[in-house]
Amino acid sequence: MVFETTVKDVQHLNVTALFLAVIVVIIAGCGSGGPAPTPAAPPVFPPVAVTATVVTTRDIPIYIDQIGKCASPEIVSIRAQASGRITNIFFKEGADVVKGQPLFEIDPAPYQVALEQAQAEREINVAALAQSDAVLAQFRAQLDEAKADLAQNQTRQALYVTELNRAKSLAGVIAQSDYDAKKMTLDASESQIRSNQAAIARVDAQIKQSLAAIKMAEAKIKSSDAAINAAKINLAYTHIASPINGRAGQKIIDVGNVVTAVGNTTQTLLTIQSMSPIYTEFSIPERELSRVQSSMAAGTLKVECWLPEKPDSPRQGDVFFIDSAVQDGTGTLRLRAKVKNDDRAFWPGQFVKVRLVFETRKNAVLVPIEATQLGQAGPFVFIVKADSTVEQRPIKLGLRYDKLIALDDGVKSGETVVLSGQLMLQPGGKVSVQNDEKKDAPKVPAPAKTEAK
């Protein structure tokens, strides 16, 4: 308000002085006779009070600003896989949990009993298998004995056949009774061989039965093993642990309640969301797609995210997902960036400001936006020269960055531009730079600090 009053006073003084000078000239022209008076000296105007700043250069990003929304990379709904009564809850609502940390306990007693029954059944089947193995060994011993007897009898039979054939050749020499005795011995031997062969067949059948019994016992043991494994799994399901690192939400059930595990209809007990890193989802106009693709290929595409109430604390992220199609009706494309969030500054579902940086422009000439003016010939600025006069300089506007704007042409680094008071200025006029000592004139801000990833 003080600055505005000073400008008005100066304007009023200038107009009054000009009016008095015109009156003096008119009176002098109306005089008669005498020599013409000496012309009055032109009025001297006091310098115009202005504020100013020095032009600087800096690297600035080429970007677009959007509104984004935070999302958790992993969301897990905890459900019971075993039916029973909740006996313990091991976490606090809203607390951080780690992978493997116990969350709930379902009464394990029924599942422990089922496991012990399966283990007992296996022991019975193992004993049956051992018995079948013993019986098989016995039958195999009998088979070996029967085969030995058969071999012995077959050897004797060969001897008896030889003796009988010799007796036939000596017919009339030996007594008929001797021949008949040898014939009976051979017949008895053949009968014994047939008995041995029958015993071998019988034992072989018993061996086959024993092998079948062994296979059945082995199958029962495998079935028992499967039952034991199933019982162990069901028993393990009674202890529910966190599958991820994240933050626990509100518990849906309390100790003493009974849960039933029935397919997808099982009640959700708890929801856990991972928090670090966190995803930021936002959309860009489809016309920016080619620039995004080019920047990604060049490795210059970055994202800066910050909370609306903390504009000076942006965080960098990386774009890792571009949707496969442009959204119908809106003409926008959805992107997703990954941002570090160890301190939980960002929250799933929270809206954030997002700046998509395509590349960085080196050594850009920057001035505050209020330094630029618009005239009939285009944009311009007032340059304060060394002799405290001002020059009206045409400029070419470039990219805007926060409260600054880049000038592509017209101004060099180190020159001084006028920030306020331009309405009273004219090229070549004198100025008096009167920046507030308590609050310096706007300066080019330093680059925003970003958290290292």
C-alpha positions in Angstrom: 0.0 0.0 0.0 2.9 2.4 0.7 4.4 1.7 -2.7 1.1 2.4 -4.5 0.7 5.8 -2.7 4.2 6.9 -3.7 3.5 6.2 -7.4 0.2 8.2 -7.3 1.9 11.2 -5.7 4.7 11.2 -8.4 2.1 11.0 -11.2 0.1 13.9 -9.7 3.4 16.0 -9.4 4.3 15.3 -13.0 0.9 16.4 -14.4 0.9 19.6 -12.3 4.3 20.6 -13.5 3.4 20.0 -17.1 0.2 22.1 -16.8 2.2 25.1 -15.3 4.7 24.9 -18.1 1.9 25.1 -20.8 0.4 28.2 -19.1 3.8 30.0 -19.0 4.2 29.4 -22.8 0.8 30.7 -23.6 1.2 33.9 -21.5 4.6 34.5 -23.2 3.1 34.2 -26.7 0.4 36.8 -25.9 2.8 39.5 -24.8 3.1 42.7 -27.1 6.1 44.5 -28.3 9.3 43.7 -26.4 11.7 41.0 -27.2 10.7 37.4 -26.9 11.3 35.9 -23.5 13.9 33.1 -23.0 12.2 29.7 -23.3 11.7 28.0 -20.0 13.9 24.9 -19.2 12.0 21.6 -19.5 10.7 20.2 -16.2 12.9 17.7 -14.4 10.9 14.7 -13.3 12.0 12.7 -10.3 13.0 9.1 -10.8 10.2 6.5 -10.7 10.3 4.2 -7.7 10.4 0.6 -8.9 11.5 -2.9 -7.6 13.8 -5.0 -9.6 15.7 -8.3 -9.6 18.8 -9.7 -11.4 18.2 -12.2 -14.2 19.8 -15.6 -13.6 20.2 -18.9 -15.4 19.4 -22.4 -14.2 18.5 -25.9 -15.4 14.7 -26.3 -15.5 12.5 -29.3 -16.2 10.1 -29.5 -19.1 6.9 -31.0 -17.5 3.2 -31.1 -17.2 1.3 -31.1 -13.8 -1.5 -33.5 -13.0 -3.5 -34.7 -10.1 -2.7 -38.2 -9.0 -3.8 -40.8 -6.5 -1.7 -43.0 -4.3 -2.3 -46.8 -4.4 -0.8 -49.7 -2.5 1.4 -52.1 -4.5 0.1 -55.1 -2.6 -3.3 -55.5 -1.0 -4.1 -58.8 0.8 -7.4 -59.8 2.3 -6.8 -62.3 5.1 -9.3 -65.1 5.2 -9.5 -68.3 7.2 -8.7 -71.6 5.4 -9.7 -73.7 8.4 -13.0 -73.6 10.2 -13.1 -73.1 14.0 -13.2 -70.7 16.9 -10.8 -67.7 17.0 -8.7 -68.2 20.1 -6.0 -65.5 19.8 -5.3 -62.2 17.9 -1.6 -61.2 17.8 -1.6 -57.8 16.2 -2.9 -54.2 16.8 -5.1 -52.5 14.3 -3.3 -49.9 12.2 0.2 -51.3 13.2 2.9 -52.3 10.8 3.3 -56.0 10.3 6.1 -58.0 8.7 5.9 -61.1 6.5 5.5 -64.2 8.6 4.2 -62.3 11.7 1.3 -64.2 13.5 -2.1 -62.5 13.1 -4.8 -65.0 14.2 -5.1 -68.4 15.8 -8.0 -70.8 15.3 -8.6 -73.6 17.8 -6.1 -76.2 16.7 -7.3 -79.1 18.9 -9.6 -80.8 16.3 -6.9 -80.7 13.7 -4.3 -82.0 16.1 -6.5 -85.0 16.8 -7.0 -85.6 13.0 -3.2 -85.5 12.6 -2.7 -88.1 15.3 -5.3 -90.4 13.9 -3.7 -90.3 10.5 -0.3 -91.0 12.0 -1.8 -94.0 13.9 -3.3 -95.3 10.7 0.0 -95.1 9.0 1.7 -97.1 11.8 -1.0 -99.9 11.3 -0.3 -100.0 7.6 3.4 -100.0 8.2 3.0 -103.0 10.5 0.8 -104.8 7.9 3.5 -104.2 5.3 6.1 -105.7 7.5 4.0 -108.7 8.1 3.4 -109.1 4.4 7.1 -108.9 3.8 7.7 -111.6 6.4 5.1 -113.9 4.8 6.6 -113.3 1.4 10.1 -114.2 2.6 8.7 -117.4 4.1 7.0 -118.3 0.8 10.1 -117.6 -1.1 12.1 -119.9 1.2 9.5 -122.6 0.6 9.8 -122.0 -3.1 13.6 -122.4 -3.0 13.2 -125.6 -1.0 10.6 -127.0 -3.4 12.9 -126.1 -6.4 15.8 -127.9 -4.6 13.7 -131.0 -4.0 12.6 -131.0 -7.7 16.1 -130.7 -8.9 17.2 -133.6 -6.7 14.3 -135.8 -7.8 15.0 -135.0 -11.4 18.6 -136.1 -10.9 17.5 -139.3 -9.4 14.9 -139.8 -12.1 17.7 -139.6 -14.7 19.6 -142.3 -12.8 16.5 -144.5 -12.6 15.9 -144.1 -16.3 19.5 -145.2 -17.1 19.2 -148.3 -14.8 15.8 -149.2 -16.3 17.2 -149.0 -19.8 20.2 -151.2 -18.9 17.8 -153.7 -17.4 15.8 -153.7 -20.7 19.0 -154.5 -22.5 19.7 -157.4 -20.2 16.3 -158.9 -20.6 16.5 -162.7 -20.0 19.7 -162.3 -18.1 18.3 -160.5 -15.0 15.3 -161.6 -13.1 12.0 -160.2 -13.9 11.5 -159.1 -10.4 14.6 -156.8 -10.6 13.3 -155.2 -13.7 9.9 -154.6 -12.1 11.6 -153.1 -9.1 13.5 -150.6 -11.2 10.3 -149.8 -13.1 8.5 -149.1 -9.9 11.3 -146.9 -8.6 11.2 -144.8 -11.8 7.4 -144.4 -11.5 7.8 -143.3 -7.9 10.4 -140.8 -8.9 8.2 -139.3 -11.6 5.3 -139.1 -9.1 7.6 -137.2 -6.7 8.7 -134.8 -9.4 5.0 -134.0 -10.2 4.4 -133.5 -6.5 7.4 -131.1 -6.4 6.1 -129.2 -9.4 2.7 -128.8 -7.8 4.3 -127.5 -4.6 6.3 -125.0 -6.6 3.1 -123.8 -8.4 1.3 -123.5 -5.1 4.1 -121.6 -3.4 4.4 -119.4 -6.5 0.7 -118.5 -6.2 1.1 -117.7 -2.5 4.1 -115.5 -3.4 2.0 -113.6 -5.9 -0.7 -113.1 -3.2 1.9 -111.8 -0.8 3.2 -109.4 -3.4 -0.3 -108.1 -3.9 -0.8 -107.7 -0.2 2.5 -105.8 0.0 1.4 -103.5 -2.8 -1.9 -102.9 -1.0 0.0 -102.2 2.2 2.3 -99.7 0.4 -0.7 -98.0 -1.1 -2.3 -97.7 2.3 0.9 -96.2 3.6 0.9 -93.6 0.8 -2.7 -92.9 1.6 -1.8 -92.5 5.2 1.1 -90.1 4.3 -1.4 -88.1 2.2 -3.8 -88.0 5.1 -1.0 -86.9 7.5 0.1 -84.1 5.1 -3.5 -82.9 4.8 -3.9 -83.0 8.5 -0.6 -81.0 8.9 -1.7 -78.4 6.4 -5.1 -78.0 8.1 -3.3 -77.7 11.5 -1.0 -75.1 10.0 -4.1 -73.2 8.7 -5.1 -72.6 12.3 -2.1 -70.2 12.6 -2.6 -67.3 10.3 0.4 -65.2 9.5 1.0 -62.1 7.4 2.0 -62.9 3.8 3.5 -59.5 3.2 5.2 -56.5 4.8 2.6 -53.8 5.3 0.1 -52.0 7.5 -2.8 -53.8 9.2 -6.2 -52.3 8.8 -9.2 -52.8 11.0 -9.9 -56.3 12.3 -13.3 -57.6 11.3 -13.6 -60.3 14.0 -12.9 -60.7 17.7 -11.7 -63.6 19.9 -14.4 -66.2 20.5 -16.1 -65.9 17.1 -16.3 -68.9 14.9 -15.2 -68.7 11.3 -16.1 -71.1 8.5 -13.8 -71.8 5.5 -16.2 -72.4 2.6 -14.6 -71.4 -0.7 -14.8 -67.7 -1.7 -17.6 -67.0 0.7 -15.2 -67.1 3.7 -15.4 -64.0 5.7 -12.5 -61.5 5.5 -10.7 -61.2 8.8 -8.3 -58.4 8.0 -6.9 -56.3 5.1 -3.1 -55.6 4.8 -1.7 -53.0 2.5 2.0 -52.5 1.7 3.2 -48.9 2.0 6.7 -48.6 0.8 7.3 -48.1 -2.0 3.9 -46.7 -3.0 2.3 -46.3 -6.4 1.1 -43.0 -7.8 -1.6 -43.3 -10.5 -2.4 -40.3 -12.8 -3.6 -39.6 -16.3 -2.2 -37.5 -19.1 -3.8 -36.2 -22.4 -3.3 -38.6 -25.3 -1.4 -35.9 -27.2 1.5 -36.3 -24.7 1.9 -40.0 -25.4 4.6 -39.6 -28.1 6.6 -37.3 -25.8 6.3 -39.8 -22.9 7.5 -42.6 -25.2 10.5 -40.5 -26.4 11.5 -39.5 -22.9 11.2 -43.1 -21.7 13.4 -44.3 -24.5 16.0 -41.5 -23.7 15.9 -42.4 -20.0 14.9 -38.8 -19.0 11.3 -39.4 -17.9 10.8 -38.8 -14.2 8.0 -38.0 -11.8 7.8 -35.7 -8.9 5.0 -36.1 -6.3 4.1 -33.9 -3.4 1.2 -33.3 -1.0 -0.9 -30.2 -1.7 -0.1 -28.9 1.7 3.7 -29.5 1.3 4.6 -28.1 -2.1 8.3 -27.7 -1.1 8.8 -31.4 -0.4 8.5 -33.2 -3.7 9.7 -36.8 -4.1 11.0 -38.4 -7.2 9.7 -41.6 -8.8 9.9 -43.7 -11.8 7.2 -44.4 -14.4 7.0 -48.2 -14.8 3.5 -48.6 -16.3 1.6 -47.1 -19.2 -1.9 -48.3 -19.9 -2.4 -50.3 -23.0 -5.3 -48.1 -24.3 -6.5 -44.5 -24.3 -9.6 -44.2 -22.1 -12.8 -43.8 -24.1 -14.6 -40.5 -23.6 -11.8 -38.7 -21.7 -9.0 -39.1 -24.3 -6.5 -39.7 -21.5 -3.9 -42.3 -20.8 -3.3 -43.8 -17.3 0.3 -44.0 -16.0 1.7 -45.4 -12.8 4.9 -44.4 -11.0 6.7 -46.0 -8.1 7.7 -43.6 -5.2 9.8 -44.4 -2.1 7.7 -44.0 1.1 9.6 -45.4 4.0 8.3 -42.6 6.3 4.7 -43.2 5.3 4.3 -39.6 4.1 1.9 -40.8 1.3 -1.2 -42.9 2.1 -3.1 -45.3 -0.2 -6.1 -43.5 -1.6 -4.6 -40.0 -1.0 -4.6 -37.4 -3.7 -1.3 -35.8 -4.6 0.2 -33.3 -7.0 2.1 -35.0 -9.8 4.7 -33.4 -12.1 5.7 -35.5 -15.1 9.1 -34.4 -16.2 10.0 -35.1 -19.8 13.6 -33.7 -19.9 15.7 -30.9 -18.4 16.5 -27.7 -20.2 20.1 -26.5 -19.5 21.0 -22.9 -18.6 17.5 -21.4 -19.1 17.3 -17.6 -18.6 14.6 -17.1 -15.9 12.7 -14.0 -14.6 9.7 -13.7 -12.3 6.5 -13.7 -14.2 5.5 -10.3 -12.9 8.5 -8.8 -14.7 7.0 -9.5 -18.2 4.6 -7.0 -19.8 2.5 -7.1 -22.9 2.4 -4.3 -25.4 1.2 -3.7 -29.0 4.4 -5.2 -30.4 4.3 -8.2 -28.1 5.8 -9.1 -24.7 8.6 -7.0 -23.2 10.5 -6.2 -20.1 12.1 -3.1 -18.7 15.9 -3.4 -18.2 17.5 -1.2 -15.6 20.8 0.1 -17.1 23.9 1.2 -15.3 22.9 4.9 -15.4 19.6 4.1 -13.7 17.6 4.6 -16.9 15.3 1.9 -18.3 15.2 0.2 -21.7 12.1 -1.4 -23.1 13.4 -4.8 -24.4 11.2 -7.1 -26.5 11.4 -10.7 -25.4 10.4 -14.2 -26.5 8.6 -16.1 -23.8 9.5 -19.7 -23.1 8.5 -22.3 -20.6 6.8 -21.4 -17.3 8.3 -22.9 -14.1 6.4 -22.3 -10.9 6.5 -18.4 -10.4 9.2 -18.0 -13.0 9.2 -18.0 -16.8 12.0 -18.8 -19.2 13.0 -16.2 -21.8 14.1 -17.7 -25.1 15.4 -14.3 -26.4 15.9 -10.6 -25.4 17.5 -10.8 -22.0 20.9 -12.1 -20.8 21.9 -13.4 -17.4 23.1 -10.7 -15.0 20.9 -8.0 -16.4 18.4 -6.3 -14.0 14.7 -6.3 -14.8 11.9 -4.3 -13.3 9.4 -6.2 -11.2 6.9 -3.5 -10.3 6.2 0.2 -11.2 6.1 -0.4 -15.0 3.0 1.7 -15.5 5.0 4.9 -14.8 8.0 4.0 -17.0 9.0 5.1 -20.4 12.1 4.2 -22.4 15.1 6.3 -21.2 13.3 7.4 -18.0 15.1 7.4 -14.7 14.2 4.9 -12.0 15.0 4.4 -8.4 15.2 0.8 -7.3 13.6 0.7 -3.9 13.4 -3.0 -2.9 12.0 -3.7 0.6 14.9 -4.2 3.0 12.8 -6.4 5.2 11.6 -8.5 2.3 13.9 -8.6 -0.7 12.4 -8.4 -4.2 11.4 -11.8 -5.6 14.4 -13.8 -6.6 14.8 -17.0 -8.6 14.2 -19.8 -6.2 16.7 -22.6 -5.8 15.8 -26.0 -7.2 13.3 -28.0 -5.1 14.9 -30.6 -2.9 13.9 -34.1 -3.9 14.4 -37.2 -1.9 17.0 -39.5 -3.3 15.7 -42.9 -4.2 
